[in-house]
């Protein structure tokens, strides 16, 4: 767990001066970039060199200096992020000048990373809904005055929330966040950072689950995009009036806490029928708010409607329908906060079922569609594409027990190409059909054995190669998970059999070659030489005749190396 994700950062309520001039600084190596701060961060040059070594082969087309710049920011023991944010939050902008070289390299590094339009999470170990209730009303704008760390993984946030009480969980629909886990010293935290000046709009009233207050925020234009600091995304956004509301960023935290089982289905209590909500009518408004009695209202109008079944809707309406942004609370404890279109969930929104299951992502006509994250109350988790309320497209599913699938889905099942990881560390990478391994794929077992070939219904079927960690190897045909058909097996000592197989045993015609050069060509039954065959020893001795259980048995001729022969009947390897 990194305190970067829960540092005690109290943001000022005042608009900060623009960060000017850092882009004019030269782009230098990481060591040179941190040289101006050697007096405030002990051994910073040494730490910079270490970070670069850890990023010698970076992803995302970054250089080692650029990737190392991000890596250094995430190094908890160095604490660079603390000092940098202190300087950014200092109104005396001259205190930031010594950071210009590092900021320039940081900017160039982040500029190479794609902007992420994701739902991210940030935990705060205080209930900020009490002393900041006015700033957290729907429509209010909050501004972040620091480099703010969030996580893409709600489980990271949830694990912290289970340890402490009276917490606040921020759910942020970001537009310009930068995913840095490919360059982080803590990649498992799935960290995404929001830049100074990020402006967040409150799109749902704070609501409470046991021990947790949840606030739904949506990213607007960054403050620096509206003034002088060049935007990381390079986008130009029309200037608009800024509010003076600033997020009071209390101490927040995200601790870091593989036959394939079927993917967890949606919770039984989380049926899709609960997505439908009552329509607003005139009787619905009685006794609620006097300004909500009109059915023909503008989309910007907000109202509170209490239904006869105890459900409550707070948000925008138009022509008697939920339209725009709003929060619907079911009497049984479920809740939806997000965008609406003609009484349906439509756009970005979060759904919490009474069971504890949650979904955060895109909706179309009341169904999950687009990118979204579903978390089951038992801890299982899916993040990826949806269509018609089912997992369809690409996604990542993880169970609480350590199983994981990363790949393609169709109608809620693994279908297409993907990688499944078992809790013991074994993996399968290849093709799937209706939730089962089917087609060509590679299975790496926990003991190191490897199978590469074809599968049908989770079983080896068709041509394939199985290599044992002990050195054995089989190449050939499989049926119903067993060696069946034609194939060759090589033992670790070099002996080799090539021929027919039946139900995992050598049965039929085949050739067995010993490592010393001896060879048998003939019949096999259940793994033994049985039937007619010819065996030639490396010494030159030769037997041609009948076998049973790998011994001479029946009629046969033995020709010794000196040329003498013995022709006749044999019984269990002995002449009769």
C-alpha positions in Angstrom: 0.0 0.0 0.0 1.3 3.4 -0.9 0.6 6.6 1.1 0.6 8.4 -2.2 -2.9 7.1 -2.5 -3.9 8.2 1.0 -1.6 11.2 1.8 -3.1 14.0 4.0 -3.5 16.5 1.3 -5.7 19.4 2.3 -6.5 21.4 -0.8 -6.8 25.2 -0.7 -10.2 26.7 -1.3 -8.6 29.4 -3.4 -7.8 29.4 -7.1 -4.1 28.9 -7.4 -1.8 30.9 -9.7 -1.0 29.3 -13.1 2.1 27.1 -13.4 4.1 29.1 -15.9 7.4 28.5 -17.6 8.2 24.9 -17.0 7.7 23.9 -20.6 10.5 26.3 -21.5 12.9 24.3 -19.5 15.2 22.0 -21.4 14.4 18.3 -21.7 17.2 16.5 -19.9 18.0 13.2 -18.4 16.3 12.1 -15.3 19.4 12.6 -13.2 19.7 16.1 -14.5 16.0 16.8 -14.0 16.2 16.1 -10.2 19.5 17.7 -9.6 18.0 21.0 -8.5 16.2 19.2 -5.6 19.1 17.3 -4.2 19.0 19.5 -1.1 15.4 18.6 -0.1 15.3 14.9 -1.1 18.3 12.8 0.2 20.1 10.6 -2.3 17.7 11.7 -5.1 20.3 11.1 -7.8 20.8 7.5 -6.6 17.1 6.9 -6.6 16.8 8.4 -10.1 19.4 6.0 -11.4 17.7 3.1 -9.7 14.3 4.1 -11.3 15.9 4.2 -14.8 17.4 0.7 -14.3 14.0 -0.6 -13.4 12.6 1.0 -16.7 15.3 -0.1 -19.1 12.7 -1.6 -21.5 9.7 0.6 -21.0 6.3 0.2 -22.7 4.1 2.8 -24.4 7.1 4.1 -26.5 8.6 5.9 -23.6 12.3 6.3 -23.1 14.0 5.0 -19.9 14.3 8.5 -18.7 10.6 9.2 -19.3 9.4 5.9 -17.8 11.9 6.3 -14.9 10.5 9.8 -14.2 7.1 8.3 -13.5 8.6 5.3 -11.6 10.5 7.7 -9.4 7.3 9.6 -8.7 5.7 6.4 -7.4 8.6 5.3 -5.2 7.1 5.5 -1.7 10.5 5.4 0.1 11.7 8.5 -1.8 8.7 10.7 -1.2 9.3 12.8 -4.2 5.6 13.1 -4.9 5.1 14.7 -1.5 7.7 17.4 -2.1 6.4 18.0 -5.6 2.8 18.5 -4.5 3.8 20.7 -1.7 5.5 23.0 -4.2 2.6 22.8 -6.6 0.2 23.9 -3.8 2.4 26.7 -2.7 1.1 30.0 -3.9 4.6 31.3 -4.0 5.3 30.1 -7.5 9.1 30.7 -7.1 9.2 27.6 -4.9 8.2 25.6 -7.9 11.0 26.8 -10.2 13.5 24.2 -9.0 11.0 21.6 -10.2 10.7 22.9 -13.7 13.2 20.3 -15.3 11.4 17.5 -13.6 8.0 18.8 -14.5 9.0 19.2 -18.1 10.1 15.5 -18.2 7.0 14.5 -16.3 4.8 16.4 -18.8 6.6 14.8 -21.8 6.2 11.3 -20.3 2.5 11.7 -19.5 1.8 13.3 -22.9 2.9 10.0 -24.5 0.3 8.0 -22.5 -3.2 7.8 -23.9 -5.9 9.7 -22.0 -8.3 7.4 -20.2 -12.0 7.8 -20.1 -12.6 5.5 -17.1 -14.4 5.3 -13.8 -11.7 5.6 -11.1 -11.8 5.5 -7.3 -10.2 7.4 -4.5 -10.8 6.6 -0.9 -10.8 9.1 1.9 -10.7 8.0 5.6 -13.0 10.7 6.8 -16.7 11.6 6.2 -16.3 14.7 4.2 -20.1 15.0 3.6 -20.5 16.7 6.9 -18.3 19.8 6.9 -18.4 20.1 3.1 -22.0 19.4 2.4 -22.6 22.6 0.5 -19.7 22.0 -1.8 -21.0 18.5 -2.5 -24.4 19.4 -3.8 -25.3 18.3 -7.4 -23.9 20.7 -9.9 -21.2 22.1 -7.8 -17.6 22.1 -9.2 -14.6 20.9 -7.2 -11.0 21.6 -8.2 -7.9 19.5 -7.5 -4.8 21.5 -6.8 -2.3 18.6 -6.9 -1.2 15.5 -8.8 -4.0 13.2 -7.5 -3.7 9.5 -7.4 -6.7 7.2 -8.0 -7.2 3.5 -8.8 -8.9 1.7 -11.6 -9.7 -1.2 -9.3 -12.6 -0.7 -6.9 -11.4 -3.7 -5.0 -8.4 -1.8 -3.9 -10.6 0.9 -2.5 -13.1 -1.6 -1.0 -10.4 -3.5 0.9 -9.5 -0.3 2.7 -13.1 0.6 3.4 -13.5 -2.8 5.2 -10.8 -1.8 7.6 -12.0 1.6 8.7 -15.3 3.2 9.5 -16.9 6.5 8.4 -15.1 6.7 5.1 -15.8 8.6 1.9 -15.4 6.9 -1.5 -15.0 9.1 -4.6 -16.2 7.6 -7.9 -14.8 9.8 -10.7 -15.8 9.5 -14.4 -12.5 10.9 -15.8 -11.7 12.1 -19.3 -8.0 12.9 -19.2 -6.6 10.6 -16.5 -3.3 9.0 -17.2 -2.9 5.3 -16.4 0.7 4.8 -15.2 0.7 1.2 -14.0 3.1 0.2 -16.8 5.6 2.6 -15.3 4.8 2.4 -11.6 6.8 0.8 -8.8 3.4 -0.5 -7.6 1.8 -1.9 -10.8 -0.8 -3.9 -9.0 -2.5 -0.7 -7.7 -3.6 0.1 -11.2 -2.9 3.8 -10.5 -4.3 6.6 -12.6 -3.3 10.2 -12.0 -5.3 13.3 -12.4 -3.4 16.5 -13.0 -3.4 19.8 -11.1 -6.4 21.9 -12.0 -8.6 19.0 -12.8 -12.2 20.2 -12.3 -14.9 17.7 -11.1 -18.6 18.2 -11.2 -20.8 16.6 -8.6 -23.4 14.6 -10.6 -25.1 12.8 -7.7 -26.0 13.6 -4.2 -23.8 11.8 -1.6 -25.4 8.6 -0.4 -24.4 6.2 2.3 -23.8 2.5 2.5 -22.7 0.9 5.8 -19.6 2.7 6.9 -19.1 4.4 3.5 -20.2 7.7 2.0 -20.1 7.7 -1.8 -19.8 10.8 -4.0 -20.2 10.6 -7.8 -18.0 13.1 -9.7 -17.5 13.8 -13.4 -14.4 15.4 -14.9 -14.8 18.7 -16.6 -12.2 20.9 -18.4 -9.0 21.2 -16.4 -8.3 24.6 -14.9 -4.9 24.8 -16.6 -6.6 24.2 -19.9 -8.6 27.3 -19.3 -5.7 29.5 -18.4 -1.9 29.1 -19.1 -0.7 25.6 -18.2 -0.6 23.7 -21.5 -3.0 20.7 -21.4 -1.4 17.3 -21.2 -3.9 16.0 -23.8 -3.2 18.9 -26.1 -6.9 19.6 -26.4 -8.2 23.2 -26.6 -11.4 23.8 -24.5 -13.4 26.9 -24.7 -13.0 29.0 -21.6 -15.8 29.1 -19.1 -16.4 30.6 -15.7 -14.7 28.8 -12.9 -16.4 28.2 -9.5 -14.6 28.6 -6.2 -15.5 25.1 -4.9 -12.4 23.0 -4.2 -12.3 19.4 -3.1 -11.2 19.1 0.5 -8.8 16.2 0.0 -8.6 14.5 3.4 -6.3 11.5 4.1 -7.3 8.8 1.6 -6.1 5.3 1.1 -6.1 2.3 -1.2 -4.2 -0.7 0.3 -3.0 -3.4 -1.9 -4.3 -6.4 -0.6 -6.1 -20.2 -11.5 -11.3 -27.8 -15.1 -12.0 -23.8 -15.4 -14.9 -22.7 -13.1 -17.7 -20.9 -14.8 -17.7 -17.2 -14.6 -19.8 -15.8 -11.8 -23.2 -14.8 -13.2 -25.0 -11.7 -12.2 -26.3 -12.0 -8.6 -29.7 -13.7 -8.4 -31.1 -10.7 -6.6 -29.7 -8.3 -9.1 -32.1 -9.2 -11.9 -32.3 -6.9 -14.8 -35.9 -6.2 -14.2 -34.9 -3.9 -11.4 -33.4 -1.6 -14.0 -36.9 -0.4 -14.8 -38.3 2.4 -12.7 -41.8 3.9 -12.3 -42.7 6.7 -14.6 -43.1 10.1 -13.0 -46.7 11.3 -13.0 -48.7 14.0 -11.3 -49.5 11.9 -8.3 -45.9 11.1 -7.8 -45.1 14.7 -6.9 -47.7 15.2 -4.1 -46.1 16.1 -0.9 -42.6 16.4 -2.3 -41.6 19.7 -3.8 -44.0 22.4 -4.9 -41.9 23.2 -8.0 -42.2 19.6 -9.2 -45.8 19.5 -10.0 -45.4 20.5 -13.7 -44.9 17.6 -16.1 -43.5 19.7 -19.0 -40.3 21.0 -17.5 -36.9 21.8 -19.0 -34.2 19.2 -18.9 -32.2 21.4 -16.5 -34.9 21.4 -13.9 -34.3 19.2 -10.9 -36.9 17.7 -8.7 -37.4 15.0 -6.0 -40.1 12.4 -6.6 -41.2 9.9 -4.0 -43.2 6.9 -5.4 -45.9 5.0 -3.7 -43.7 1.9 -3.4 -41.1 3.9 -1.4 -38.6 4.5 -4.3 -37.2 8.0 -4.6 -35.8 9.9 -7.6 -33.8 13.0 -7.3 -32.7 14.7 -10.5 -33.6 16.1 -13.9 -36.9 15.4 -15.7 -38.6 16.3 -18.9 -42.2 15.7 -19.9 -42.8 13.5 -16.9 -39.8 11.3 -17.6 -36.4 11.0 -15.9 -34.1 12.8 -18.3 -30.5 14.1 -17.9 -28.8 13.4 -14.7 -30.3 12.0 -11.5 -30.3 9.4 -8.7 -32.9 6.7 -8.2 -33.1 5.0 -4.9 -35.0 1.7 -4.5 -36.9 1.1 -1.3 -35.0 -2.2 -1.0 -31.7 -0.5 -0.8 -30.5 -0.4 -4.4 -29.5 2.8 -6.1 -28.6 4.2 -9.5 -26.7 7.5 -10.1 -26.0 8.8 -13.5 -27.5 9.8 -16.9 -31.0 9.1 -18.1 -33.0 9.1 -21.3 -36.7 8.7 -21.4 -36.9 6.9 -18.0 -34.0 4.5 -18.9 -30.4 4.4 -17.6 -28.6 5.9 -20.6 -25.0 7.1 -20.7 -22.6 7.0 -17.8 -23.9 5.7 -14.5 -23.4 3.6 -11.4 -25.8 0.9 -10.1 -25.7 -0.6 -6.7 -27.9 -3.5 -6.0 -29.3 -4.3 -2.5 -27.2 -7.5 -2.6 -24.1 -5.4 -2.7 -23.3 -5.9 -6.3 -22.2 -2.8 -8.2 -21.8 -1.7 -11.8 -20.1 1.4 -13.0 -20.0 2.2 -16.7 -22.1 2.9 -19.8 -25.8 2.1 -20.3 -28.0 2.1 -23.4 -31.8 2.0 -23.0 -31.6 0.6 -19.5 -29.0 -2.1 -20.3 -25.3 -2.3 -19.6 -23.6 -1.5 -23.0 -20.2 -0.2 -23.7 -17.4 -0.2 -21.2 -18.1 -0.9 -17.6 -17.1 -2.5 -14.3 -19.2 -5.0 -12.4 -18.2 -6.1 -8.9 -20.1 -8.9 -7.1 -20.6 -8.8 -3.4 -18.4 -11.9 -3.0 -15.4 -10.0 -4.4 -15.4 -11.2 -8.0 -14.9 -8.5 -10.5 -15.3 -7.8 -14.3 -14.1 -4.8 -16.2 -14.6 -4.6 -19.9 -17.1 -4.4 -22.7 -20.9 -5.0 -22.5 -23.7 -5.5 -24.9 -27.4 -6.0 -24.1 -26.7 -6.4 -20.4 -24.1 -9.2 -21.1 -20.3 -9.3 -21.1 -19.5 -9.1 -24.9 -16.3 -7.9 -26.4 -13.0 -7.7 -24.5 -12.7 -7.7 -20.7 -11.0 -9.0 -17.6 -12.8 -11.2 -15.0 -11.2 -11.9 -11.6 -12.6 -14.0 -8.8 -11.9 -13.5 -5.2 -10.1 -16.8 -5.1 -7.4 -15.7 -7.5 -8.8 -17.0 -10.8 -8.6 -14.6 -13.8 -9.7 -14.4 -17.4 -8.4 -11.7 -19.8 -9.8 -11.9 -23.3 -12.9 -11.9 -25.5 -16.5 -12.6 -24.3 -19.8 -13.3 -26.1 -23.2 -13.3 -24.4 -21.6 -13.5 -20.9 -19.2 -16.4 -21.7 -15.6 -16.7 -22.6 -15.7 -16.8 -26.4 -12.9 -16.0 -28.8 -9.3 -15.6 -27.8 -8.2 -15.1 -24.2 -6.0 -16.1 -21.3 -7.3 -17.9 -18.2 -5.1 -18.0 -15.0 -5.9 -20.5 -12.2 -5.2 -19.7 -8.6 -2.2 -22.1 -8.6 -0.6 -20.0 -11.3 -1.3 -22.3 -14.3 -2.6 -20.7 -17.4 -4.3 -21.3 -20.7 -3.9 -19.0 -23.7 -5.9 -19.6 -26.8 -9.4 -19.9 -28.2 -12.7 -20.4 -26.3 -16.3 -21.3 -27.2 -19.3 -20.8 -24.9 -17.1 -20.7 -21.8 -14.9 -23.7 -22.6 -11.4 -24.1 -24.1 -12.1 -24.9 -27.7 -9.7 -24.5 -30.7 -6.0 -24.1 -30.6 -4.4 -23.1 -27.3 -1.5 -23.5 -24.9 -1.9 -24.8 -21.4 0.9 -24.3 -18.9 0.4 -26.4 -15.8 1.5 -25.4 -12.4 4.2 -28.1 -12.3 5.7 -26.7 -15.6 4.2 -29.2 -18.0 3.1 -27.5 -21.3 0.5 -28.6 -23.8 0.2 -26.8 -27.2 -2.5 -27.9 -29.5 -6.3 -28.3 -30.0 -9.1 -28.5 -27.5 -12.8 -29.4 -27.5 -15.0 -28.7 -24.5 -12.1 -28.1 -22.1 -10.3 -31.3 -23.2 -7.3 -32.0 -25.4 -8.7 -33.1 -28.7 -7.0 -33.2 -32.1 -3.3 -32.6 -32.8 -1.1 -31.4 -30.0 2.2 -31.5 -28.2 2.6 -32.2 -24.5 6.0 -31.6 -23.0 6.6 -32.7 -19.4 8.9 -30.8 -17.1 10.7 -34.2 -16.5 11.8 -34.2 -20.2 9.2 -36.5 -21.8 7.3 -35.3 -24.9 4.3 -36.5 -26.9 3.4 -35.2 -30.3 0.3 -36.5 -32.0 -3.4 -36.9 -31.8 -5.7 -36.6 -28.8 -9.3 -37.6 -28.2 -11.3 -36.7 -25.1 -8.2 -35.6 -23.2 -6.3 -38.8 -24.0 -3.6 -39.8 -26.5 -5.6 -41.5 -29.2 -4.8 -42.0 -32.9 -1.3 -41.6 -34.2 1.5 -40.1 -32.2 5.1 -40.3 -30.9 6.3 -40.3 -27.3 9.9 -39.6 -26.3 11.1 -40.6 -22.8 13.5 -38.4 -20.8 16.2 -41.1 -21.3 15.9 -40.9 -25.1 13.7 -44.0 -25.8 11.0 -43.3 -28.4 7.7 -44.8 -29.6 5.9 -43.8 -32.8 2.7 -45.4 -33.8 -0.9 -45.9 -32.8 -2.5 -45.0 -29.5 -5.9 -45.8 -27.9 -7.2 -44.2 -24.7 -3.8 -43.0 -23.6 -2.0 -46.4 -24.2 0.2 -47.7 -27.1 -2.3 -49.9 -29.0 -2.0 -50.9 -32.7 1.0 -50.7 -35.0 4.1 -49.0 -33.8 7.8 -48.7 -33.6 9.8 -48.5 -30.4 13.4 -47.4 -30.6 15.7 -47.7 -27.5 18.4 -45.2 -26.9 21.1 -47.9 -27.5 19.8 -48.4 -31.1 17.7 -51.5 -30.5 14.3 -51.4 -32.3 11.0 -53.1 -32.3 8.4 -52.9 -35.1 5.1 -54.5 -34.7 1.9 -54.8 -32.7 1.1 -53.2 -29.3 -1.8 -53.7 -26.9 -2.3 -51.6 -23.8 1.3 -50.4 -23.9 2.9 -53.8 -24.3 4.4 -55.6 -27.3 1.6 -58.1 -28.1 0.9 -59.7 -31.4 3.4 -60.0 -34.3 6.6 -58.1 -34.4 10.3 -57.8 -35.2 12.9 -56.8 -32.6 16.5 -56.1 -33.5 19.1 -55.5 -30.8 22.0 -53.2 -31.0 24.2 -56.3 -30.7 22.8 -57.7 -34.0 20.5 -60.3 -32.4 17.1 -60.4 -34.0 13.7 -62.0 -33.1 10.8 -62.2 -35.5 7.5 -63.7 -34.4 4.8 -63.5 -31.8 4.7 -61.6 -28.5 2.6 -61.3 -25.4 3.1 -58.8 -22.7 6.4 -57.8 -24.3 7.9 -61.3 -24.2 8.4 -63.9 -26.9 5.2 -66.0 -26.9 3.9 -68.2 -29.7 5.7 -69.0 -32.9 9.0 -67.2 -33.6 12.5 -67.2 -34.9 15.5 -65.9 -32.9 18.7 -65.2 -34.8 21.7 -64.6 -32.6 24.6 -62.3 -33.4 26.8 -65.3 -34.3 24.3 -66.3 -37.0 22.8 -69.3 -35.2 19.0 -69.5 -35.1 16.3 -71.0 -33.0 12.9 -71.5 -34.6 9.8 -72.7 -32.8 7.4 -72.1 -30.0 7.9 -69.8 -27.1 6.2 -69.3 -23.8 6.7 -66.1 -21.7 10.1 -65.5 -23.2 11.3 -69.1 -22.9 11.6 -71.8 -25.7 9.2 -74.6 -25.4 
